[in-house]
Amino acid sequence: MNRIVIFLAAIACTVAPLQASDWRQFRGPLSNGVSDETALPISFDASKSIAWKVNLPGRGLSSPIIVGGRVFVTCSSGPKQQRLHVICLNAADGSQRWERQFWATGRTMCHEKTSVAAPTPASDGERVFAIFSSNDIVCLDLDGNLVWVRGLGRDYPNASNSLGMSSSLVTADGVVIAQVENDSESFSAGLDALTGVNRWKLDRPRMANWTSPVLLKTSDGKQLAILQSGKGISAVEPATGKTVWEYGDGASTVPSSTPDGARLFVPSHGITVLEPGASGEAPKQLWRSAQLRPGTPSATILGQKVFALNDGGVLTCGDATSGQRLWQLRLKGPFSSTPVGAGAYLYCVNEKGLAQVVDTFKPEGEIISELDLGDTILSTPSISGGAIYFRSDKQLWKVGKS
């Protein structure tokens, strides 16, 4: 009996439960950039709102992730950005817990606007998985001990593009899902979270692609990994890589899809909303709107409203159930970062480092607060513990309560 109890306890501990304030991957726990926190600041003050800021040792577009009161962020440094950094900070005060450095084994060439540390890491609650544009993946436990490292650039030497890779990771069912899609050796893979070996590998359309996989829960409770490319959408089982359904009417290769419950908001012909059926049935198209057309930022859904932000700073609000355009608001741009939101508020930061809070409950939307962080910011913010985290090449800020 004791052996059975120990065995069941071991199974229960294989993946740590999601804490309420955790933000474990790009655009948060549901891959949609939305938090259910209610204590976020909505009025910024340059002297009071910044809980802390820390200097970073290198460049990066990756978002920070937050797990159990620890903040993890990646950077790249050196003349060719060949030195890769994974850094762990205390969320409470920004003090450093540890830093690990690695040498890139794959190509580090990328456009001057991006960096080798462009993709956002992911966590299953016990481990942190970090991928870089060089297609190097490292797995560390929360204390910084190396679990495994994988040089996908050595295993698949033609898997790269001249502008740099930026697809972030997601993890589900004991698998880390990576999109390594490009003009040549294009593929997506599910890597075993404990060992880094391939559980599955799928050939993908040969075209440059900077979108990230997202996780979608269907109406019958099944979790699917959504892989997006210029050809459209493939929904696969995370554990096996088995394709469950496909949407073949094209999609963007820059902004990613956004899940909302059982619906999927795809940047296709503006925005196309799909709702998969139960038991692997092909999705039905709920609506399509060419007036809602995201730029580099991905779409965000708050309540019954969907928001598309173009690169110039025009924020378009639409009805999430019909696609009808409701209003437009011009923000101070330009933008590369995707907005994040909570309650009625969107948090947007432009490329010049100006953070803007938008009250979406106002009849035409309204910017109610601004905070100038004074540095170029291209990465998407993260939300955790009543605070918003912003990062530039040089610094990481926690805005909110200390």
Sequence and secondary structure as in RCSB ss.txt:
>XXXX:A:sequence
MNRIVIFLAAIACTVAPLQASDWRQFRGPLSNGVSDETALPISFDASKSIAWKVNLPGRGLSSPIIVGGRVFVTC
SSGPKQQRLHVICLNAADGSQRWERQFWATGRTMCHEKTSVAAPTPASDGERVFAIFSSNDIVCLDLDGNLVWVR
GLGRDYPNASNSLGMSSSLVTADGVVIAQVENDSESFSAGLDALTGVNRWKLDRPRMANWTSPVLLKTSDGKQLA
ILQSGKGISAVEPATGKTVWEYGDGASTVPSSTPDGARLFVPSHGITVLEPGASGEAPKQLWRSAQLRPGTPSAT
ILGQKVFALNDGGVLTCGDATSGQRLWQLRLKGPFSSTPVGAGAYLYCVNEKGLAQVVDTFKPEGEIISELDLGD
TILSTPSISGGAIYFRSDKQLWKVGKS
>XXXX:A:secstr
 HHHHHHHHHHHTSS    TT B STTTTTTSSEE  S    S  TTTSEEEEEE SSB     EEETTEEEEEE
EESTTS EEEEEEEETTT  EEEEEEEE  S     TTS TT S  EE SSEEEEE TT EEEEEETTS EEEEE
EHHHHSTT   TT      EEETTEEEEEE  SSS EEEEEETTT  EEEEEE  SS      EEEE TTS EEE
EEEETTEEEEE TTT  EEEEE S   SSS  EEETTEEEE SSSEEEEE  GGG   EEEEEESS    SS  E
EETTEEEEE TTSEEEEEETTT  EEEEEE S    S  EEETTEEEEE TTSEEEEEETTSTT EEEEEEE  S
   S  EEETTEEEEE SSEEEEEE  
